[in-house]
Amino acid sequence: QVQVVESGGGLVQPGGSLRLACAASGSIYSIARMEWYRQTPGNERELVASITDSGSTTYADSVKGRFTISRNNARTMTYLQMNSLKPDDTAVYYCKTHFTTIGAYWGPGTQVTVSS
């Protein structure tokens, strides 16, 4: 059974840092791409960052220069290093994992709150 689980959320002061992690397990199929989205109440989920199996990365303009997406060598985990956090970064952060043949799976999300 495929599982995608996020961890690392929490409360941080403006200017602080957090590192989110996403673990994908339970599938024998390879992972094509892993992405981080975020969502605030009443709004659609927005793509924050993505990383492909070749290591190419993309970022939303709002996080460029502050967030960094990476993955482990086994390509089963992705990380989102978030620096210089702002109150506008407050959201539920979701990991979306694209497997090559069975489609995409979402994690349940992790709350990030940036507040003094």
C-alpha positions in Angstrom: 0.0 0.0 0.0 1.4 3.4 -1.0 1.9 5.9 1.7 3.0 9.5 1.6 3.6 11.2 4.9 4.8 14.7 5.8 6.6 15.8 9.0 8.4 18.8 10.4 5.7 21.4 10.6 5.2 23.6 13.6 5.2 27.1 15.0 8.1 29.4 14.2 8.7 33.2 14.6 9.1 35.4 11.5 12.6 35.2 10.1 13.0 31.6 11.4 13.5 28.3 9.7 11.8 25.0 9.4 12.6 21.8 7.5 9.8 19.7 6.2 10.2 16.0 5.2 8.1 13.8 3.0 8.4 10.0 2.9 6.9 7.9 0.2 6.8 4.2 0.8 5.0 1.0 -0.2 5.4 1.1 -3.9 7.7 -0.9 -6.1 7.3 1.7 -8.8 9.8 4.5 -9.3 9.1 8.1 -8.4 9.0 10.6 -11.3 8.5 13.8 -9.4 7.9 15.0 -5.8 6.2 18.3 -5.1 5.3 20.5 -2.2 2.1 22.5 -2.1 0.5 24.7 0.5 -3.0 25.7 1.2 -4.7 28.3 3.4 -8.4 28.4 4.3 -10.6 29.4 1.4 -7.9 29.1 -1.1 -6.7 26.5 -3.6 -3.5 24.6 -3.1 -0.6 26.3 -4.7 2.6 24.7 -5.9 5.6 25.7 -3.8 8.4 23.6 -5.2 9.1 20.5 -7.2 11.9 18.1 -7.9 12.1 15.6 -10.7 13.9 12.2 -10.9 16.8 13.9 -12.7 17.1 16.5 -9.9 15.6 19.5 -11.7 13.9 21.9 -9.4 11.3 24.6 -9.7 10.0 27.2 -7.2 7.1 29.5 -6.8 8.2 33.2 -7.2 7.0 33.8 -3.6 9.6 31.4 -2.1 12.6 31.7 -4.5 15.7 32.4 -2.6 14.2 31.3 0.7 13.1 27.7 0.2 15.1 24.8 -1.0 13.8 21.4 -2.2 16.0 18.4 -2.1 15.7 14.6 -1.9 17.6 11.6 -0.6 19.8 9.3 -2.8 17.1 6.6 -2.8 14.7 9.2 -4.2 12.0 8.1 -1.7 12.1 11.2 0.4 12.0 14.9 -0.3 12.8 17.8 2.0 11.7 21.5 2.0 14.2 23.7 3.8 12.3 27.0 4.6 14.3 30.0 5.7 13.4 33.6 6.3 9.9 32.6 7.0 7.1 35.2 6.8 3.6 35.2 8.3 2.3 34.8 4.7 4.0 31.4 4.6 1.5 30.1 7.2 -0.4 27.2 5.6 -0.9 23.5 5.6 1.9 22.0 3.5 1.3 19.0 1.4 3.6 16.6 -0.4 2.5 15.1 -3.7 4.4 12.2 -5.1 4.1 11.2 -8.8 4.9 7.5 -9.4 5.8 6.6 -12.9 2.9 4.2 -13.5 0.4 4.4 -10.7 -0.2 8.1 -10.7 0.1 10.7 -7.9 -0.5 10.4 -4.2 -1.0 13.1 -1.6 0.1 13.1 2.0 -2.3 14.3 4.8 -0.4 17.6 5.2 1.5 19.3 8.0 0.7 22.7 9.5 3.3 25.5 9.4 2.5 28.6 11.4 4.7 31.7 11.3 3.8 34.1 14.1 5.4 36.1 16.9 
